Amino acid sequence: MAAMKPRTGDGPMEVSQEGRSLIMRVPIDGGGRLVLEINKEEAESLKQCLIRAVGE
């Protein structure tokens, strides 16, 4: 059986630099967090999508 990792809780939305990647942790409904590893180009694309979505 695979080792079970403890849940770290919801926590805040955060982004940290780890090596050449950005690690984004986003709280999700139902508990826990979605963890994404993205590069700077993907982060810039996400930024543009969010700007369009919120109208700024």
mmCIF file of the N, C-alpha and C atoms, coordinates in Angstrom:
data_MODEL
# 
_entry.id   MODEL 
# 
loop_
_atom_site.group_PDB 
_atom_site.id 
_atom_site.type_symbol 
_atom_site.label_atom_id 
_atom_site.label_alt_id 
_atom_site.label_comp_id 
_atom_site.label_asym_id 
_atom_site.label_entity_id 
_atom_site.label_seq_id 
_atom_site.pdbx_PDB_ins_code 
_atom_site.Cartn_x 
_atom_site.Cartn_y 
_atom_site.Cartn_z 
_atom_site.occupancy 
_atom_site.B_iso_or_equiv 
_atom_site.pdbx_formal_charge 
_atom_site.auth_seq_id 
_atom_site.auth_comp_id 
_atom_site.auth_asym_id 
_atom_site.auth_atom_id 
_atom_site.pdbx_PDB_model_num 
ATOM 1   N N  . MET A 1 1  ? 0.846   -1.167 0.000   1.00 0.00 ? 1  MET A N  1 
ATOM 2   C CA . MET A 1 1  ? 0.000   0.000  0.000   1.00 0.00 ? 1  MET A CA 1 
ATOM 3   C C  . MET A 1 1  ? 0.899   1.239  0.000   1.00 0.00 ? 1  MET A C  1 
ATOM 4   N N  . ALA A 1 2  ? 0.503   2.237  -0.733  1.00 0.00 ? 2  ALA A N  1 
ATOM 5   C CA . ALA A 1 2  ? 1.273   3.482  -0.811  1.00 0.00 ? 2  ALA A CA 1 
ATOM 6   C C  . ALA A 1 2  ? 1.221   4.226  0.516   1.00 0.00 ? 2  ALA A C  1 
ATOM 7   N N  . ALA A 1 3  ? 2.277   4.935  0.803   1.00 0.00 ? 3  ALA A N  1 
ATOM 8   C CA . ALA A 1 3  ? 2.319   5.721  2.034   1.00 0.00 ? 3  ALA A CA 1 
ATOM 9   C C  . ALA A 1 3  ? 1.319   6.867  1.946   1.00 0.00 ? 3  ALA A C  1 
ATOM 10  N N  . MET A 1 4  ? 0.614   7.100  3.016   1.00 0.00 ? 4  MET A N  1 
ATOM 11  C CA . MET A 1 4  ? -0.348  8.194  3.063   1.00 0.00 ? 4  MET A CA 1 
ATOM 12  C C  . MET A 1 4  ? 0.339   9.425  3.633   1.00 0.00 ? 4  MET A C  1 
ATOM 13  N N  . LYS A 1 5  ? 0.227   10.529 2.930   1.00 0.00 ? 5  LYS A N  1 
ATOM 14  C CA . LYS A 1 5  ? 0.790   11.785 3.422   1.00 0.00 ? 5  LYS A CA 1 
ATOM 15  C C  . LYS A 1 5  ? -0.294  12.531 4.192   1.00 0.00 ? 5  LYS A C  1 
ATOM 16  N N  . PRO A 1 6  ? 0.067   13.141 5.306   1.00 0.00 ? 6  PRO A N  1 
ATOM 17  C CA . PRO A 1 6  ? -0.950  13.884 6.063   1.00 0.00 ? 6  PRO A CA 1 
ATOM 18  C C  . PRO A 1 6  ? -1.387  15.125 5.309   1.00 0.00 ? 6  PRO A C  1 
ATOM 19  N N  . ARG A 1 7  ? -2.648  15.490 5.470   1.00 0.00 ? 7  ARG A N  1 
ATOM 20  C CA . ARG A 1 7  ? -3.152  16.730 4.875   1.00 0.00 ? 7  ARG A CA 1 
ATOM 21  C C  . ARG A 1 7  ? -2.579  17.910 5.625   1.00 0.00 ? 7  ARG A C  1 
ATOM 22  N N  . THR A 1 8  ? -2.202  18.907 4.887   1.00 0.00 ? 8  THR A N  1 
ATOM 23  C CA . THR A 1 8  ? -1.615  20.085 5.520   1.00 0.00 ? 8  THR A CA 1 
ATOM 24  C C  . THR A 1 8  ? -2.661  21.147 5.792   1.00 0.00 ? 8  THR A C  1 
ATOM 25  N N  . GLY A 1 9  ? -3.929  20.888 5.506   1.00 0.00 ? 9  GLY A N  1 
ATOM 26  C CA . GLY A 1 9  ? -4.980  21.876 5.717   1.00 0.00 ? 9  GLY A CA 1 
ATOM 27  C C  . GLY A 1 9  ? -5.154  22.742 4.490   1.00 0.00 ? 9  GLY A C  1 
ATOM 28  N N  . ASP A 1 10 ? -6.128  23.615 4.560   1.00 0.00 ? 10 ASP A N  1 
ATOM 29  C CA . ASP A 1 10 ? -6.428  24.458 3.415   1.00 0.00 ? 10 ASP A CA 1 
ATOM 30  C C  . ASP A 1 10 ? -5.326  25.473 3.169   1.00 0.00 ? 10 ASP A C  1 
ATOM 31  N N  . GLY A 1 11 ? -5.043  26.294 4.129   1.00 0.00 ? 11 GLY A N  1 
ATOM 32  C CA . GLY A 1 11 ? -3.998  27.298 3.975   1.00 0.00 ? 11 GLY A CA 1 
ATOM 33  C C  . GLY A 1 11 ? -4.362  28.356 2.953   1.00 0.00 ? 11 GLY A C  1 
ATOM 34  N N  . PRO A 1 12 ? -3.548  29.390 2.857   1.00 0.00 ? 12 PRO A N  1 
ATOM 35  C CA . PRO A 1 12 ? -3.820  30.479 1.917   1.00 0.00 ? 12 PRO A CA 1 
ATOM 36  C C  . PRO A 1 12 ? -3.368  30.124 0.501   1.00 0.00 ? 12 PRO A C  1 
ATOM 37  N N  . MET A 1 13 ? -3.834  30.901 -0.474  1.00 0.00 ? 13 MET A N  1 
ATOM 38  C CA . MET A 1 13 ? -3.324  30.766 -1.822  1.00 0.00 ? 13 MET A CA 1 
ATOM 39  C C  . MET A 1 13 ? -1.905  31.322 -1.808  1.00 0.00 ? 13 MET A C  1 
ATOM 40  N N  . GLU A 1 14 ? -0.970  30.592 -2.414  1.00 0.00 ? 14 GLU A N  1 
ATOM 41  C CA . GLU A 1 14 ? 0.411   31.058 -2.404  1.00 0.00 ? 14 GLU A CA 1 
ATOM 42  C C  . GLU A 1 14 ? 1.166   30.552 -3.623  1.00 0.00 ? 14 GLU A C  1 
ATOM 43  N N  . VAL A 1 15 ? 2.224   31.266 -3.959  1.00 0.00 ? 15 VAL A N  1 
ATOM 44  C CA . VAL A 1 15 ? 3.114   30.864 -5.044  1.00 0.00 ? 15 VAL A CA 1 
ATOM 45  C C  . VAL A 1 15 ? 4.538   31.021 -4.532  1.00 0.00 ? 15 VAL A C  1 
ATOM 46  N N  . SER A 1 16 ? 5.363   30.003 -4.757  1.00 0.00 ? 16 SER A N  1 
ATOM 47  C CA . SER A 1 16 ? 6.757   30.077 -4.345  1.00 0.00 ? 16 SER A CA 1 
ATOM 48  C C  . SER A 1 16 ? 7.650   29.611 -5.488  1.00 0.00 ? 16 SER A C  1 
ATOM 49  N N  . GLN A 1 17 ? 8.863   30.133 -5.500  1.00 0.00 ? 17 GLN A N  1 
ATOM 50  C CA . GLN A 1 17 ? 9.854   29.756 -6.502  1.00 0.00 ? 17 GLN A CA 1 
ATOM 51  C C  . GLN A 1 17 ? 10.634  28.567 -5.966  1.00 0.00 ? 17 GLN A C  1 
ATOM 52  N N  . GLU A 1 18 ? 10.683  27.488 -6.732  1.00 0.00 ? 18 GLU A N  1 
ATOM 53  C CA . GLU A 1 18 ? 11.478  26.316 -6.357  1.00 0.00 ? 18 GLU A CA 1 
ATOM 54  C C  . GLU A 1 18 ? 12.293  25.912 -7.574  1.00 0.00 ? 18 GLU A C  1 
ATOM 55  N N  . GLY A 1 19 ? 13.571  26.227 -7.535  1.00 0.00 ? 19 GLY A N  1 
ATOM 56  C CA . GLY A 1 19 ? 14.416  25.956 -8.690  1.00 0.00 ? 19 GLY A CA 1 
ATOM 57  C C  . GLY A 1 19 ? 13.988  26.830 -9.854  1.00 0.00 ? 19 GLY A C  1 
ATOM 58  N N  . ARG A 1 20 ? 13.717  26.204 -11.005 1.00 0.00 ? 20 ARG A N  1 
ATOM 59  C CA . ARG A 1 20 ? 13.301  26.934 -12.197 1.00 0.00 ? 20 ARG A CA 1 
ATOM 60  C C  . ARG A 1 20 ? 11.789  27.002 -12.336 1.00 0.00 ? 20 ARG A C  1 
ATOM 61  N N  . SER A 1 21 ? 11.061  26.413 -11.384 1.00 0.00 ? 21 SER A N  1 
ATOM 62  C CA . SER A 1 21 ? 9.601   26.344 -11.458 1.00 0.00 ? 21 SER A CA 1 
ATOM 63  C C  . SER A 1 21 ? 8.946   27.224 -10.409 1.00 0.00 ? 21 SER A C  1 
ATOM 64  N N  . LEU A 1 22 ? 7.690   27.548 -10.654 1.00 0.00 ? 22 LEU A N  1 
ATOM 65  C CA . LEU A 1 22 ? 6.834   28.212 -9.678  1.00 0.00 ? 22 LEU A CA 1 
ATOM 66  C C  . LEU A 1 22 ? 5.859   27.162 -9.162  1.00 0.00 ? 22 LEU A C  1 
ATOM 67  N N  . ILE A 1 23 ? 5.692   27.090 -7.862  1.00 0.00 ? 23 ILE A N  1 
ATOM 68  C CA . ILE A 1 23 ? 4.748   26.152 -7.251  1.00 0.00 ? 23 ILE A CA 1 
ATOM 69  C C  . ILE A 1 23 ? 3.580   26.971 -6.732  1.00 0.00 ? 23 ILE A C  1 
ATOM 70  N N  . MET A 1 24 ? 2.382   26.703 -7.266  1.00 0.00 ? 24 MET A N  1 
ATOM 71  C CA . MET A 1 24 ? 1.184   27.436 -6.885  1.00 0.00 ? 24 MET A CA 1 
ATOM 72  C C  . MET A 1 24 ? 0.278   26.502 -6.084  1.00 0.00 ? 24 MET A C  1 
ATOM 73  N N  . ARG A 1 25 ? -0.122  26.959 -4.896  1.00 0.00 ? 25 ARG A N  1 
ATOM 74  C CA . ARG A 1 25 ? -1.019  26.186 -4.027  1.00 0.00 ? 25 ARG A CA 1 
ATOM 75  C C  . ARG A 1 25 ? -2.319  26.971 -3.871  1.00 0.00 ? 25 ARG A C  1 
ATOM 76  N N  . VAL A 1 26 ? -3.427  26.339 -4.285  1.00 0.00 ? 26 VAL A N  1 
ATOM 77  C CA . VAL A 1 26 ? -4.730  27.005 -4.290  1.00 0.00 ? 26 VAL A CA 1 
ATOM 78  C C  . VAL A 1 26 ? -5.703  26.199 -3.432  1.00 0.00 ? 26 VAL A C  1 
ATOM 79  N N  . PRO A 1 27 ? -6.319  26.826 -2.408  1.00 0.00 ? 27 PRO A N  1 
ATOM 80  C CA . PRO A 1 27 ? -7.311  26.114 -1.595  1.00 0.00 ? 27 PRO A CA 1 
ATOM 81  C C  . PRO A 1 27 ? -8.503  25.685 -2.465  1.00 0.00 ? 27 PRO A C  1 
ATOM 82  N N  . ILE A 1 28 ? -9.042  24.507 -2.209  1.00 0.00 ? 28 ILE A N  1 
ATOM 83  C CA . ILE A 1 28 ? -10.188 24.024 -2.979  1.00 0.00 ? 28 ILE A CA 1 
ATOM 84  C C  . ILE A 1 28 ? -11.342 23.699 -2.032  1.00 0.00 ? 28 ILE A C  1 
ATOM 85  N N  . ASP A 1 29 ? -12.555 23.737 -2.593  1.00 0.00 ? 29 ASP A N  1 
ATOM 86  C CA . ASP A 1 29 ? -13.743 23.375 -1.814  1.00 0.00 ? 29 ASP A CA 1 
ATOM 87  C C  . ASP A 1 29 ? -13.619 21.931 -1.353  1.00 0.00 ? 29 ASP A C  1 
ATOM 88  N N  . GLY A 1 30 ? -14.050 21.677 -0.155  1.00 0.00 ? 30 GLY A N  1 
ATOM 89  C CA . GLY A 1 30 ? -13.993 20.321 0.378   1.00 0.00 ? 30 GLY A CA 1 
ATOM 90  C C  . GLY A 1 30 ? -12.706 20.038 1.137   1.00 0.00 ? 30 GLY A C  1 
ATOM 91  N N  . GLY A 1 31 ? -11.813 21.012 1.206   1.00 0.00 ? 31 GLY A N  1 
ATOM 92  C CA . GLY A 1 31 ? -10.569 20.845 1.949   1.00 0.00 ? 31 GLY A CA 1 
ATOM 93  C C  . GLY A 1 31 ? -9.394  20.518 1.057   1.00 0.00 ? 31 GLY A C  1 
ATOM 94  N N  . GLY A 1 32 ? -8.238  20.774 1.565   1.00 0.00 ? 32 GLY A N  1 
ATOM 95  C CA . GLY A 1 32 ? -7.014  20.512 0.820   1.00 0.00 ? 32 GLY A CA 1 
ATOM 96  C C  . GLY A 1 32 ? -6.667  21.650 -0.118  1.00 0.00 ? 32 GLY A C  1 
ATOM 97  N N  . ARG A 1 33 ? -5.597  21.460 -0.864  1.00 0.00 ? 33 ARG A N  1 
ATOM 98  C CA . ARG A 1 33 ? -5.161  22.469 -1.818  1.00 0.00 ? 33 ARG A CA 1 
ATOM 99  C C  . ARG A 1 33 ? -4.747  21.804 -3.114  1.00 0.00 ? 33 ARG A C  1 
ATOM 100 N N  . LEU A 1 34 ? -4.997  22.498 -4.213  1.00 0.00 ? 34 LEU A N  1 
ATOM 101 C CA . LEU A 1 34 ? -4.528  22.086 -5.528  1.00 0.00 ? 34 LEU A CA 1 
ATOM 102 C C  . LEU A 1 34 ? -3.116  22.625 -5.675  1.00 0.00 ? 34 LEU A C  1 
ATOM 103 N N  . VAL A 1 35 ? -2.156  21.779 -6.003  1.00 0.00 ? 35 VAL A N  1 
ATOM 104 C CA . VAL A 1 35 ? -0.768  22.191 -6.142  1.00 0.00 ? 35 VAL A CA 1 
ATOM 105 C C  . VAL A 1 35 ? -0.360  22.038 -7.600  1.00 0.00 ? 35 VAL A C  1 
ATOM 106 N N  . LEU A 1 36 ? 0.098   23.146 -8.195  1.00 0.00 ? 36 LEU A N  1 
ATOM 107 C CA . LEU A 1 36 ? 0.516   23.154 -9.592  1.00 0.00 ? 36 LEU A CA 1 
ATOM 108 C C  . LEU A 1 36 ? 1.966   23.580 -9.700  1.00 0.00 ? 36 LEU A C  1 
ATOM 109 N N  . GLU A 1 37 ? 2.713   22.918 -10.571 1.00 0.00 ? 37 GLU A N  1 
ATOM 110 C CA . GLU A 1 37 ? 4.071   23.337 -10.891 1.00 0.00 ? 37 GLU A CA 1 
ATOM 111 C C  . GLU A 1 37 ? 4.026   23.944 -12.288 1.00 0.00 ? 37 GLU A C  1 
ATOM 112 N N  . ILE A 1 38 ? 4.367   25.217 -12.399 1.00 0.00 ? 38 ILE A N  1 
ATOM 113 C CA . ILE A 1 38 ? 4.302   25.913 -13.680 1.00 0.00 ? 38 ILE A CA 1 
ATOM 114 C C  . ILE A 1 38 ? 5.609   26.658 -13.925 1.00 0.00 ? 38 ILE A C  1 
ATOM 115 N N  . ASN A 1 39 ? 5.884   26.927 -15.204 1.00 0.00 ? 39 ASN A N  1 
ATOM 116 C CA . ASN A 1 39 ? 7.065   27.724 -15.525 1.00 0.00 ? 39 ASN A CA 1 
ATOM 117 C C  . ASN A 1 39 ? 6.646   29.183 -15.710 1.00 0.00 ? 39 ASN A C  1 
ATOM 118 N N  . LYS A 1 40 ? 7.613   30.051 -15.949 1.00 0.00 ? 40 LYS A N  1 
ATOM 119 C CA . LYS A 1 40 ? 7.302   31.484 -16.031 1.00 0.00 ? 40 LYS A CA 1 
ATOM 120 C C  . LYS A 1 40 ? 6.405   31.811 -17.223 1.00 0.00 ? 40 LYS A C  1 
ATOM 121 N N  . GLU A 1 41 ? 6.559   31.119 -18.340 1.00 0.00 ? 41 GLU A N  1 
ATOM 122 C CA . GLU A 1 41 ? 5.703   31.368 -19.494 1.00 0.00 ? 41 GLU A CA 1 
ATOM 123 C C  . GLU A 1 41 ? 4.256   30.987 -19.202 1.00 0.00 ? 41 GLU A C  1 
ATOM 124 N N  . GLU A 1 42 ? 4.063   29.863 -18.530 1.00 0.00 ? 42 GLU A N  1 
ATOM 125 C CA . GLU A 1 42 ? 2.710   29.442 -18.151 1.00 0.00 ? 42 GLU A CA 1 
ATOM 126 C C  . GLU A 1 42 ? 2.110   30.415 -17.135 1.00 0.00 ? 42 GLU A C  1 
ATOM 127 N N  . ALA A 1 43 ? 2.932   30.922 -16.224 1.00 0.00 ? 43 ALA A N  1 
ATOM 128 C CA . ALA A 1 43 ? 2.457   31.896 -15.244 1.00 0.00 ? 43 ALA A CA 1 
ATOM 129 C C  . ALA A 1 43 ? 2.015   33.185 -15.934 1.00 0.00 ? 43 ALA A C  1 
ATOM 130 N N  . GLU A 1 44 ? 2.770   33.623 -16.930 1.00 0.00 ? 44 GLU A N  1 
ATOM 131 C CA . GLU A 1 44 ? 2.399   34.832 -17.678 1.00 0.00 ? 44 GLU A CA 1 
ATOM 132 C C  . GLU A 1 44 ? 1.085   34.621 -18.432 1.00 0.00 ? 44 GLU A C  1 
ATOM 133 N N  . SER A 1 45 ? 0.907   33.449 -19.023 1.00 0.00 ? 45 SER A N  1 
ATOM 134 C CA . SER A 1 45 ? -0.341  33.129 -19.719 1.00 0.00 ? 45 SER A CA 1 
ATOM 135 C C  . SER A 1 45 ? -1.525  33.113 -18.741 1.00 0.00 ? 45 SER A C  1 
ATOM 136 N N  . LEU A 1 46 ? -1.326  32.527 -17.559 1.00 0.00 ? 46 LEU A N  1 
ATOM 137 C CA . LEU A 1 46 ? -2.368  32.511 -16.528 1.00 0.00 ? 46 LEU A CA 1 
ATOM 138 C C  . LEU A 1 46 ? -2.697  33.931 -16.092 1.00 0.00 ? 46 LEU A C  1 
ATOM 139 N N  . LYS A 1 47 ? -1.674  34.745 -15.934 1.00 0.00 ? 47 LYS A N  1 
ATOM 140 C CA . LYS A 1 47 ? -1.876  36.155 -15.555 1.00 0.00 ? 47 LYS A CA 1 
ATOM 141 C C  . LYS A 1 47 ? -2.760  36.868 -16.567 1.00 0.00 ? 47 LYS A C  1 
ATOM 142 N N  . GLN A 1 48 ? -2.487  36.686 -17.853 1.00 0.00 ? 48 GLN A N  1 
ATOM 143 C CA . GLN A 1 48 ? -3.279  37.349 -18.893 1.00 0.00 ? 48 GLN A CA 1 
ATOM 144 C C  . GLN A 1 48 ? -4.730  36.841 -18.878 1.00 0.00 ? 48 GLN A C  1 
ATOM 145 N N  . CYS A 1 49 ? -4.930  35.557 -18.676 1.00 0.00 ? 49 CYS A N  1 
ATOM 146 C CA . CYS A 1 49 ? -6.288  34.997 -18.594 1.00 0.00 ? 49 CYS A CA 1 
ATOM 147 C C  . CYS A 1 49 ? -7.048  35.583 -17.411 1.00 0.00 ? 49 CYS A C  1 
ATOM 148 N N  . LEU A 1 50 ? -6.380  35.716 -16.281 1.00 0.00 ? 50 LEU A N  1 
ATOM 149 C CA . LEU A 1 50 ? -7.035  36.273 -15.100 1.00 0.00 ? 50 LEU A CA 1 
ATOM 150 C C  . LEU A 1 50 ? -7.351  37.751 -15.275 1.00 0.00 ? 50 LEU A C  1 
ATOM 151 N N  . ILE A 1 51 ? -6.463  38.484 -15.904 1.00 0.00 ? 51 ILE A N  1 
ATOM 152 C CA . ILE A 1 51 ? -6.721  39.907 -16.174 1.00 0.00 ? 51 ILE A CA 1 
ATOM 153 C C  . ILE A 1 51 ? -7.953  40.048 -17.059 1.00 0.00 ? 51 ILE A C  1 
ATOM 154 N N  . ARG A 1 52 ? -8.061  39.220 -18.099 1.00 0.00 ? 52 ARG A N  1 
ATOM 155 C CA . ARG A 1 52 ? -9.250  39.274 -18.969 1.00 0.00 ? 52 ARG A CA 1 
ATOM 156 C C  . ARG A 1 52 ? -10.515 38.912 -18.206 1.00 0.00 ? 52 ARG A C  1 
ATOM 157 N N  . ALA A 1 53 ? -10.413 37.937 -17.300 1.00 0.00 ? 53 ALA A N  1 
ATOM 158 C CA . ALA A 1 53 ? -11.579 37.462 -16.561 1.00 0.00 ? 53 ALA A CA 1 
ATOM 159 C C  . ALA A 1 53 ? -12.114 38.507 -15.580 1.00 0.00 ? 53 ALA A C  1 
ATOM 160 N N  . VAL A 1 54 ? -11.214 39.253 -14.944 1.00 0.00 ? 54 VAL A N  1 
ATOM 161 C CA . VAL A 1 54 ? -11.649 40.248 -13.966 1.00 0.00 ? 54 VAL A CA 1 
ATOM 162 C C  . VAL A 1 54 ? -11.783 41.632 -14.551 1.00 0.00 ? 54 VAL A C  1 
ATOM 163 N N  . GLY A 1 55 ? -11.385 41.806 -15.808 1.00 0.00 ? 55 GLY A N  1 
ATOM 164 C CA . GLY A 1 55 ? -11.618 43.066 -16.513 1.00 0.00 ? 55 GLY A CA 1 
ATOM 165 C C  . GLY A 1 55 ? -10.664 44.174 -16.180 1.00 0.00 ? 55 GLY A C  1 
ATOM 166 N N  . GLU A 1 56 ? -9.452  43.878 -15.796 1.00 0.00 ? 56 GLU A N  1 
ATOM 167 C CA . GLU A 1 56 ? -8.484  44.948 -15.511 1.00 0.00 ? 56 GLU A CA 1 
ATOM 168 C C  . GLU A 1 56 ? -7.385  44.949 -16.536 1.00 0.00 ? 56 GLU A C  1 
# 
